[in-house]
Amino acid sequence: MLNEIWSDIQTLIIASLSFVTALAWNSAFQHLFENTPFLKKSGPWIYALLITLIGITITYLLQRKAKEEEKDEPS
């Protein structure tokens, strides 16, 4: 029981740190786009598209890995 609670706490801490990291990067990119003349007009759209593609790719790869691991586990 205690191990499960500790595992959940670790998961929450990692998720929280990941979220704060994402917010920091988001803020940095927003600053870059606001202060770079070339990116000022279409930069946010390029950023949104790029992040979406990265998210889709990572999700696909993680799901594929999970399916492979599930297939490899003995029944």
Backbone torsions as a table, in degrees:
resi	resn	phi	psi	omega
1	MET	NA	-47.0	-179.2
2	LEU	-65.5	-37.2	178.3
3	ASN	-64.0	-38.4	178.8
4	GLU	-65.6	-40.9	178.9
5	ILE	-64.5	-45.1	179.6
6	TRP	-62.4	-39.7	177.8
7	SER	-63.1	-41.7	177.9
8	ASP	-65.0	-40.0	178.6
9	ILE	-63.7	-43.0	178.1
10	GLN	-61.1	-43.0	179.4
11	THR	-61.9	-42.7	178.9
12	LEU	-65.7	-39.2	178.9
13	ILE	-64.8	-44.7	179.1
14	ILE	-63.1	-43.8	178.8
15	ALA	-63.0	-41.0	179.7
16	SER	-64.6	-44.6	178.9
17	LEU	-64.9	-38.0	177.3
18	SER	-63.3	-41.4	179.5
19	PHE	-64.5	-44.9	179.2
20	VAL	-63.9	-39.5	177.4
21	THR	-62.5	-44.4	178.4
22	ALA	-61.7	-41.2	177.8
23	LEU	-63.6	-39.5	179.2
24	ALA	-64.0	-44.7	178.1
25	TRP	-64.9	-39.5	178.5
26	ASN	-60.2	-44.1	178.8
27	SER	-63.3	-41.8	179.5
28	ALA	-63.6	-43.6	178.9
29	PHE	-67.0	-38.9	177.2
30	GLN	-60.4	-42.8	178.3
31	HIS	-61.9	-43.0	178.8
32	LEU	-60.3	-46.7	-177.9
33	PHE	-68.6	-32.7	179.6
34	GLU	-72.8	-26.8	-173.7
35	ASN	-109.1	5.0	177.9
36	THR	-112.7	114.6	-175.3
37	PRO	-54.0	-42.9	-178.7
38	PHE	-62.6	-38.1	-176.2
39	LEU	-90.9	-9.3	-173.9
40	LYS	-59.4	-39.3	-174.9
41	LYS	-81.0	-53.7	-174.4
42	SER	-111.6	0.0	-177.6
43	GLY	-55.1	-47.9	-179.8
44	PRO	-59.8	-34.0	178.4
45	TRP	-70.4	-41.0	177.2
46	ILE	-63.0	-44.1	178.9
47	TYR	-60.8	-47.3	-179.7
48	ALA	-61.6	-43.2	179.0
49	LEU	-64.7	-44.2	-179.8
50	LEU	-62.4	-46.6	-179.9
51	ILE	-64.0	-38.8	177.7
52	THR	-62.5	-45.6	178.8
53	LEU	-63.6	-39.8	177.3
54	ILE	-64.6	-44.1	179.0
55	GLY	-61.4	-43.6	178.5
56	ILE	-63.3	-43.8	-179.1
57	THR	-63.1	-46.6	-180.0
58	ILE	-64.1	-42.2	178.3
59	THR	-61.0	-45.4	179.1
60	TYR	-60.4	-46.3	-178.6
61	LEU	-65.0	-40.5	178.7
62	LEU	-66.2	-40.1	178.4
63	GLN	-66.5	-39.7	178.8
64	ARG	-64.1	-41.8	178.4
65	LYS	-64.1	-41.7	179.4
66	ALA	-63.1	-40.2	178.3
67	LYS	-65.6	-39.8	178.6
68	GLU	-64.8	-42.6	179.4
69	GLU	-66.2	-37.8	178.8
70	GLU	-65.3	-37.6	179.9
71	LYS	-70.8	-33.5	-177.7
72	ASP	-77.0	-19.5	-179.2
73	GLU	-72.2	135.0	177.5
74	PRO	-69.6	145.3	-179.2
75	SER	-81.2	NA	NA
